[in-house]
Amino acid sequence: MQRHRKKRQSSSCESDVNSNEDPDKVTPTRFACPAEPPPAERLRNADRLSRRRRIQKIRDEIKRGVYETEEKLAIAIDRLLDVAGCRRNK
């Protein structure tokens, strides 16, 4: 008696497999799974996470009242005057 192999359903992670090839073999030019983003996307995600952490840190400092320092205010005023075309005497 001959048994028939059950046809394997392809998952979203196997979308890059050619139908005439071994189902466990992935084409080398593609990522194995769309859930794994390409390197550029991972970098953007890391940048977003880093930005979120920095924003949260600044918000926490503002709540505690330690964010604004004399040095930071002086830098901000200098930058503002540069943009306005004025220079402050130092």
C-alpha positions, 0 to 999 in steps of 0.5 A: 500500500502506497502512502501519499505525503500530505502537501505542506502548506506554505507559511508567510515565512516560506513565501520566498521559496520557489515551488519547484525546489525543496521547501526547506531551501530558501533563495539566497537573495531573499530573507528567510522570513518577512518577520525579520526586517532588512538591515536598513529597517532594523537600523531605523527601528533602533534609531526610533527606539533610541529617540523614544528613550531620549525623549522619555529621559528628558520628560523625566528630567523635566518632571523632576525639575533638573532638565533646565540648567544655566549652561543649557539655557545659555546654549539655547539663547545663543542658538536663538540669537544666531538664527535671528541674526543677532550675536550676544556679547559673551 
